[in-house]
Amino acid sequence: MNPRSISMPLSSLLRNGACLAISCVLFLPMAEANHQGHERHGGAVRHEVIGEGTPISGASFRVFLGAGKATGGVALEAGQAEAAVRTVVDTVTLLLARRQDFPRFDESLKKDALQQVIIEPTVVNQEGKAFPFLVVRTTQPGRVNLLISASHLTEQGYLNRPDLLAPVLAREFQWVVSKADTAQKPKTLSMERDLAGAPIRTDQDISSLTADECVRLLQSLFETYLRTVDEQKSLEGQPHYEIGTSTLVPPTQPDSTMKWYDIRVREALQMIVREPSFLERTPKAVRSLLNGKVWNVAFVKVEQRDWATRTRVLPEEKAVSVGAGAQRIQPAAVLINTYRTAAPEDPFYPDSRGLPMGALSVDQLARVIALEIQHNITEKSMSGHVAQDALTAPK
């Protein structure tokens, strides 16, 4: 069956008052929102929509065209708007037909977590950074909206190709489930650190250090500041992987897997600060490990999240004073989701070679950690975003 045959034509949307709005859609706005999983997410953001939306058979939510604040240079042609709505409706229809293959999508339907899908010409967060998809909370607890960039659909060739868009859109439902979850989260355990005695260095100092000096500095940070185990002990009693395989090895002691990965992380971090190739290709990773921006790198077990790595930064109000100069830092934790594999869009996808994160060799792990820090640490630390630390902590 052609999925389009059971989707409502856009003419219905036009009859519901969108006709006038389509003529205005030539200058539809960018939607202000927060990036899923990578940005601090405050209160709910209200998004105006056009008409009554297009319903989808089997789903409780509808697909709308957005009508947010004008940005003065963004245009969306009526034909593109119609194609975008039809493509999203057809894509959701495909997901409905195969919902057992997409557990996060299925979970979101069971929880009625998604209130609306809103298509905007371009989707940006509160800092003006563009994203293809964003999940934002609503005023209703436990419900969220999914924003989709029509420009992204066009640029990636997804218009009128629901078969291509389906797996991409399905991945966004991990954020639908995550941000709709209002259950109380466990408190993060406090790990003792010698903040005043941490020998952090300035970026200028770091650039003049030899490889051996960098390794010695890192060792001192291990003793005072930088932690390489999960604060919530999520790997306690869990198996670990044999390197290079998907074979799980049962733990000999409750903490043996934690110790196994603690050693692996420390070896990987030493490689990052020692090998010249990392300073050349991922200089932010080297600097951030030695200047105090990163204070935790650890393997974790987070079953309800599909990500392979995640950087979480403390908010500004929880910044700490570090070192003899009492430098104020919003420190970050870099988490490696042990039993997950990299997604094709992850920068380290080629390095992982399809293996679970916990099965990577030390050199592979070093590249994964370095790329995660390189791509995420500076922007987050400077902007003070939390990446939903309090809202997406492991259960």
N, C-alpha and C positions, 0 to 999 in steps of 0.2 A: 504494500500500500504506500502511495506517495504521501508523506506526512503533510504536504501542503493541502491535501484534499480535506483534512479535518481541521485546518486552522481557519480562523475567521478572516475574511478578506479585509483589507484596509478600508474599503468603502464603508464598512460598519463603523470603524473608528471615526471616519470623516462625518458620518451621520450623527455621531455623538458629540459633535461640537468641535471637532479637530480641524474642520475645513478652514475656518478663519485662522486658526492657529498655524496651520501649515504655511500660509502665506507669510506668517511672521517668523517662521522657523529659519528663514534665510539668515537671521542674526540671533540664533539661539545661543545661550550663554555657556560658558564653562561651569561645571558644577563644582562647588566647593565641598570637599570631602576629605577623608583621610585614607591613606593607602592601607590595604589590608595587611595586618601583621607587621608592618614596618614603621608605622607612625603612631604617635600618641593619639588616642581616640577619646575625646571628651564627650560632652553631652550630645544628644541627638541633633542632627542637622535637618532642617525642613526643606523639602524639594517640591517645587510646584510642577505640576504635570499638565498635559494637554488632554482634554476630553475625558472619557470614561475608560480608556485603555482597550487593548485587545485581549480577550480571554483566551485561555488555552484549555482544551478538553483534558480533564484529569488533574489540573493544577488549581490551587486556590488563589494564585496571584495572577495579575495581568501585566501586560507589557505596555508601557507608556512612552510617549515622547516627552522629554523634559522641557520645562519653561522657566529656567532659573534666571539669575541676574545677567544682563547683557554684558558682553565683553568688547563689543565694538569692532571686531575684525573676524569673528568666527562665523562661517556660513555653512549651512546645510541645505542642499537642494531638496525640493519636495520629493523628487524621485529617489534620492538617496535615503531620505527619511522612510519612505514606504518600503524600500528594499531592506533597510536595517530592521524595521519592525517585523517584516515577514520572515527574515532570516532567523531572528531570535526566537520567534514563535515556533518555527519549524525545528530549530535546534532543540528547544525544550521538549517538543513533541517526540523527537528521537530519544532524548534522555529518558523520558517517561516510558517509552517502549522497552528500554534496556536498563531500567532503574536498578536491577539487581547487580549490574556491572559497575555501578557508580555509587558506592556506599554512602559518601557524604551527601550526594544529591538525594538519595533515598531517605537518609536521616533527616535532612532539612524538610522534606515533604511530611514525614511522620510527625515532626515537631511543629509544623506550620510556621517555620521560622522566617520565611521570605514573604514580605508584605507586598512589594512591588519590584518590577524590573523597569528601570528608567534609562532610556537611551538619550544621551547628550551628544552634541557635535564633538566635543572634546571634554575629557574628565580630568580635573586637576585637584590636588589637595589644597590645604589652606596656605601652603607656601608657593603655590603656582606650579608645582611639578606635575607633569602629565602622566597618567596611568591608563592602561587599556580597560581595566575593571577595578571598581572600588566597592567595598561593602560598608555601608554606614548604618548606624543605629537609628531607630525611630523613637517617637515618644511612647510607643507601646513596649513594655518590657518583654523581652524574648523574641522580638521581631525586628527585622532589618530590611533595608532596601539594597538592591544590587544595581550599581551604575555601570553602564556600558558605553564606551567611546565609539561613536559611529565612524570617526576618522580612522581609528585602529582597525575596525572591521573592513573598511575600504582598502587601507594600505596593505593589510595582510592577505587580501583576496578572499575574505570570508563571506562577503555579500553573496547571497543566493547559493552558498555552499554550506548548508547545515552539517553535512558529513564531516567537513574539516573543522568547523567551529565546535562541534559537540565535545570532543575530549578536552579542548581548551577551556570551554565554559564549565565543564564538570569539575575541573580542579578548583574553580573559584568557590565552590560550595563548601570547601573546608572552612573558608572564611565566613560564609553564611552561618554555618553551625557554630563556629568559634565566637563570633561577635553576638550571636543571639543567645549564647549561654550566659545566664545570669546567676547560676549557682555559685555559692560561696567557694572561694578557692583557698587552698592551704597557704599558710604563711611561710615565707621563705625563711629557712633557718639562718641564723646569724653565724658567720664564720669569722673568727678572730683574725685581725690583721694589725700589724705594727705600722699604722699609717704614717706616723711621724718619722719612723726609721726606714721607710721604704726609699731605696736609693734611685728614685726616678731621675731621668736626665732630660734636658731640653733636646729638641730636634737638632739644633746646631751641634750640641755635644755628641749626639748619637752619630752624626755624619762623620765625625773624626775618629771614632773608635775602630780598633782592629776587630777582626772576627773573634779572636780569643777574648778580647775585652768585652764584646757583646755577650758572649756565652757566660762569662763570669758575672756580668751585671744581671743577666737573666736568672742565674742561680741565686743571687742575692734576693731578687724579687720573689722567687719561689719560697724563700725563707721568711719573707716579711709581708708580701702583698698579693702576689699572683697565685691563685688557687686553680687546681687542675682536677677537682672532683666535683660532682654534682651536689649542691647544697641540700637537696631533698632526698639524696640516696636512692634515686629511682632504679639504680642497677643492682641494688642489694638482692642477693639470691637469684639473680638472672644469669643466663648462659652468655658466653662470649663466642665470637666467630674465630675460626681458624683463618689466618691471613690469606687472602686471595681466593677464598671459597665462600659458599653459603652454608657451610657446615657449622652447626651450633654445638658448643662444648659445654656440658653442665658444669656449674661451679663446684669446686672442691670445698670451699668455705663460703659463708654468706657474703663476705666482702671480697672474694677473690676476683670477680669480674670488675669491680670498682678499681682494684689495685692494678689489674691487667691494663685497663684503659688509662689509668693515671700515668703509668709508665710510658705508654704509647704517645700520649699527648705531650708529655715533657720532652720526649725524644723529637717529636715533630716541631715543637716550638724552638728547641735548640737548633734544629736544622734551618728554620726560618731566619733566625738572627745570625747564623754562622755562614751560610752559603751565599756568595755574592749574587747569584742569580735571583734570589728573592729581593734583595735590595734594588736590583735593576728593574724587576718586573712588578713587584708588589711592595714598593717602599713604605706605603702607609701601614702595612702589616708589621714591618720591622720597627718602625717608629712607635706604633701604638702599643706594642708589647713592652717597649723599654721606657716610654714616657708616662705610663700610668693610665692611659685611656682604657686598656683592657685589664680587668682584675680577676677574670674567671674564664677559663677555657676548659670545657668538660663534655664528655659523653653523657647522654641522658636517654631515658626511655620515655617517650611521649607518644603513646599509641593513638590518641585521638587527633593527632596532627600529622599531616602528610609531608611537612617540610623535612628536608635533610639537614639543613643548618639554619640557625637563627641567631641574630645579634640583638640583645636586649640591653637598653641603656637606662640607667637610673634617671628619674626626672630631676629638674634643677633643684627642687626643694630638698632632694636627698643627696646632693653633691657632697663630696668629702674633701678635706684638706690633707694633702699628701706631701711627704718629704720635708726636708729641713726648711724649705722656703714656703711651706704651707700652701702649695699650689692647689687651687680649687678645681676639682675634676668631677665630671659626671661619668663614672666608670661603666664599662660595658661587660656583659657576659656573652661569650660566644659558645653556643650550644650545638652539639653534633648529635642528631637523632639516630642512635645506634642501629636500629633495625630497619631504617628507611633507606631507599635508594634515591639517587639524584634524579631530578626531573630534567627534561631536555633543555629548559630555559635556564637552568642553573649554570653559572660561569665555569664550574668545575666538573660539569657533566662528562666531558671526554676523559678527564683524569680518573673518574670513578670506575669506568669500564663496566657499568651495570652492576657493580657489587654493592651490598649494603654498606653503610658508612662504617660499621664496626669491623668490616673485613678488609679495610684498606691497609696497605703497607704504610710504613712510616713516611716514605717520600710522597706517596699519594696523599696521605693525611695532611702532611705539611702544605702541599699545594692547595688542598681544599680549605684549610683554615686561613691560609694567606689570602686567597681569593675572596673568602667571605668577609674578612676584615677590610681588605682593599676596597670592596664594593659598598660596604655599609657603615663602617665605623666613623668616618670623619663627619659625614652629613648628620648622622644621628647625634653624635656627641655635641656638635656645635649647636644644633637646633633644640636639643634637650628633649627629644621625643623618646617615649618609653617602649614603643613596639608592643603595647598592650601587656606589659609585664604582669600587672595585677589581674588582668582579665583572661590571659591565656596561659597562666602557669600550669604545669602538669598537675593532674588530679591525683 
